[in-house]
Amino acid sequence: MALDALSALRIKYKEKKDILLEENINVKEPITLFKEWMELALKTEEILEPNAACLATVNSKGCPSNRFVLLKDVSSDGFTFFTNYGSRKANDMATNPNVAMTLYWCPLRRSIRIEGKAEKISKADSMQYFHQRPRASQIGALASEQSTRIPSRHHLDVVERKLKDDLGDDKEVPMPNWGGYLIRPQLIEFWQGQVDRLHDRIVFRRGSDVDKEIDGTLVHKGENGWIYERLAP
C-alpha cells in the first residue's frame, strides 16, 4: 500500500448492537471496568501484548514526549510500570509527575486513556519484581544505563558479556537504578469505536469538588469517589 493511500484507510468498527451504554457498566467506577476490559484483551489471541501502554510525560520546559511501556499491575491505587530511574521519562516525572497513559486494542476496537500523577513505589516492591524477571532481563537492565549515549551496539554486548562472566550462573543480579512507578489516576476514559464514527466515550473523574458537578443529566455520581460522564466523539 502506498503512503498516498493513508487518507483513505478505514477499518470496520463495532455495530450498533455493541454500543457501550452506561446502564451496562455494572460497577460505576473505572478500575473494575478496566479489569473487565483487560481480561477480554488477555483472552483475545490477536492481541500479542495487551499490557503495552503509551506513556506520555512532560519535561521541565513543558515539552512532551511519549514511549511504550508495559503495564505490570492494576489495583485500586492505580497502574504500575517499571523503568530505569535515570531514563528520560524518569527525569521528566521527577520535575513534573503529571502523566498520561493510553492502551489501544485494535481487534476489540477499544482504547483506555488514563491521566494522573506518577510516584515511585517502594524499593522493596521494586526489588521483589526485579528478581521475578528472567535472569537475562535482569542483566540487560543492569547493562543498560537507559537514555544515555553509547558508542555502538557492540558496546552493549561487551558490557552484557562482562556482567554475565562476573555473575556466573548463581550470583544474585544487583538491581540497578531502576524501579516501579504508580500512576494514581484522576481521569480514566473508555473509548469504543462504532461503525458510523459515533464512537462511545465514557469518562470517569475524581478529585476535590467534582461532586459539585453532578447534575444527574450530564454528570453522574459513580462509586468510590468517582463521577462519570459521556463525551461526544
N, C-alpha and C positions, 0 to 999 in steps of 0.2 A: 504494500500500500504506500502510495506516495504521500509526502508531507502535505501537499496541497489538498489532500482529502480530509485533513483533520477537522475542518469546519463542518463537514457532512457526517462525521461519526455519530452514531446513535446506538444505544443498546435498549433492549426492551426492559422496562421496569415492571413493578407489580400491578396486577389488575385491581379493579375497584373492589373486588371481594376481599382483598388483602389490605384494606385501609387500616392504618393504625388509629384506633379510637381510644379516647381517654377511658371510657367505661370498660374497655377490655384490659386495662392495666390493673391487675388485681391489688397490688400494694402500691399506694401512691407515694412512692419515694424512689429515687433513681438507682441506688445501689442494688436493690433487689431486681429491678428491671435490667440493669447492666448484666448481672449474673445470669439472668434468663437468656438474654441475647448472646452472651459469651458461650453459654452451654450449647446453644444451637450452632454457633460458629465452630466450636470444637468438634461437633459431630458432622460437620459439612466437609466432605473429603476434598473438595476443590480448593478449600482454604488451607494453604500449607502452613502459614504462621498466623493463626488467629490473634495472637497476642502482640503482633507487630504494631507499633503505635508511633505516629509522628509527633515529636516533642518540639514545641516552639518556645524559645527563650528570647530575652531582650537584654542587651548589654548596658553598661553604664552610660553609653552615648545615645541610647534609645534605638539602636539598630537591631532588628530582629534576625534570628537565624533558626533553622529547623533541621531535624535529622530523625531517623528512625531508631527507636529503642525497643526493647522487649519488656512488656508489662509482665511482672512476676508475681504480683499479689493484689488482691482486691479485698477490702474489708470495709466495715462501717466507718473507719477512719479515712479511707481513701485508696489511692492507687500507688503501688510501689514499683520502682525500676532501679537498676544498678548501673553505675558508671565510674570512670576514673575521676577522682576529686580534683585532678589538675587539668581536666578537659575544658574545652571552650564552654560547653554547656554548664559545667560546674562553676566556672568563673562568672558566667552570666548570672546564675542563680544566687551566687554569693552577694552580688550587688543588687539584684532585682529578683526576688523569689516568685514573682508573678509569672505563671507559665500557662501554656495551653497544650492539650494532647488530643489527637484525633486518631480513631481507629476506623478503617473502612473495609467492609466485607462485600466485595463486588458480587459474588454468587448469591448473596442474600439481599442485595440492593439495600444495604443498611450501613449507617455510619453513626458513630457516637463521638461527640465533641465535649471535652472537659476543660474547664477553666478553674484555676485555684492557685494556692501558694505551695511551693515546694520547700521541704525541710529535710535535713539529714535524719536517717533513722539511727538507732543506737549502734555503736561499734560492735557490740556483742551480736546483734541480729545480722549485721553485715558479715561478720566473721563466720557465723553459722551457715549463711547461704553460700559464702565464698567456698567453703570447704565441702559443700554438697555438689559443687560443679565438677565436671570431668577434670581430671588432673591436667590434661593438655590445655584446657581453657584457663585453669588457674595459672599455669606457667605463661600462657600467652598474655594474660592480664599483667603479670609481673614484668614481662619482657617489654611491654609497650607503654611508654610514657605518652599517653594519648594526647593528640593535638600538637605535640612538639615536632619541630623539624628534624628529619633524619636524612642521611646522605643517600640511602638506597634501600631497596628491598633486602638486599644481601645483608645489610647492617642488622635488620630484624632477625634474620635467620641465624646470624652469628651469635647474637645475644641470647636467643632462644636455646641454641645448641649448648652454650656455656652453662646456662641455668640447668638444663637437663643433666649435663655432666656433673655439676656441683651437687644437685639434689638427689641424683640417682633415682632409684625406684621407691625408696622408703621415706626419705626426709619430708617432713611437712612443708608445703609450699607457703612461704610467708605472704600474708596479704599485703599488697602494695597500697598506695594512696588511693583507695578505692572503696566504694560502699554504696549503700542504698539511699534513695530519696523517697519520701512520701509526699504525694500531692494531695493536699486537703481541699476537696472541691467546693467551690461556691456556686458553680453553674455546670449542669450536665444537659446536653441536648441530644435527643434521639431523632435521627433522620431516617426516613424510609422512602425510597423512590417509587413514584407512581407513573404509570404508562402515559398519562396525559400531562405530565410535568407538574401537576398539582401535588407536589411531594408533601409528605407529612413531616412536621417539625414540632415535637413536644419538648419543652424546656422546663427543667426543674432548677429552682434557685433557692438559696438560703443566705442569711446574713442579717445584720441588725436592721430592724424596722421593715423587713419585707412583708410581714403580716399586715402592715397598713395598706398594702396594695391590693389585698384580697377584696374582690367585689362579687365573686360568685358567677360572673359573666365572662370576663376576660382573664382574671387571675383567680386561681382556686387554691384552697388550703390542702396541702398534702400531709404526709406523715413525717414524724421525726424532725420537725422544724423546717421542712421544705414547702415551697409553694410551686405550682406548675401552671403553665400557660401554653397555648398553641400559637405559633408564628406562621405568617404567610410565607410560602416558599419563594 
